[in-house]
């Protein structure tokens, strides 16, 4: 016997399960249609994104100097080291560092008492010998008269002559000794050998000095020299005439000169070669013994440069944006750079850029790699444009 199961119907006569299935199908179709519309809108938006206007400078090729910077010491071209010529104790110092002195000005006094006593002793000995000389002369004259009268023999006359000659020679010897001691007495007063400026005075009153003691320096004003100590491995490139720029630590000084001397020897202690660069100092901008930076230019090579303000630094690496035409349009590409020294308002580019590249110099803060850009070429002379 078969049972008939009645089917429940709604008031409108529809079956509930079929309505639910139809509702689900409608929701899925609506979601797919909405997704397709959004995707199409997104693609349309991406395809129509406006290009960012940027200013571009075409990378030029310039002569880039190859320079190396060394520490140098300024010294006078005409300087005299003052050492005593005698030993003794300093009793007076007549000058101070920085004084201008002329030739012959007494700088220091070394105690001369002992030498003065020696001179006095020599003069007394000479005076005594002069008395002996006078007596020998009188005796010789008497002997000559007696010999002429035949009273004394020829031998006695020769003895008188010999005594006189010996006394005369002794007086001359003592006279030379006195002169020598007087000359040495002058050494106890230390004079300046030339016109100049007194340098540092490392000694004091009461110090005992020897002939090896440095008393001070006299430096002639005007011409100076920069003493540059170049490592031995660069010595083969050193030659007279290489350009040199002298800079102080605060870059308030910029003196152009050139190598005027190259030492033929290597310092065994420092393994450096001494090079000198002579220059004038009319406004006294530099002082003797001052330390300055010396930039030696070894030569030049052709290479690209980039404006300083077009360079970005991220985690220690330098980057720049370059406008590149990739067929479908111009986009910004971020390139890593290896930079050299600055040349005016530009960096010398050692790697990462070539001549003719379109360097983006404005609006870089709004750019990302691959962003569409619209180029505006700026004058080659405008090396920096505010970003």
Buried (B, 14 or more C-beta within 10 A) or exposed (E): EEEEEEEEEEEEEEEEEEEEEEEEEEEEEEEEEEEEEEEEEEEEEEEEEEBBEBBBBBBBEBEBBBBEEBEBBBBBBBBBEBBBEBEBBBBEBBBEEEBEBEEEBEBBBBBBEEBBEBBEEBBEBBEEBBEBBEEBBEBBEEBBEBBEEEEBEEEEBEBBBEBBEEBBEBBEEBBEBBEEBBEBBEBBBBBBEBBBBBBEBEBEEEBEBEEEBBBBBBBBBEEBBBBBBBEEEBBEEBEEEBBBBBBBEEEEBEBEBBBBEBBEEBEEEEEBBBBBBBBEBEEEEBEBEBEBBBBBBBEEEEBBBBBBBBBBEEEEEBBBBBBBEEEEEBBBBBBEBEBBBEBEEBBBBBEBBEBEBBBBBBBBEEBEEEBEBEBEEBEEEEBBBEB
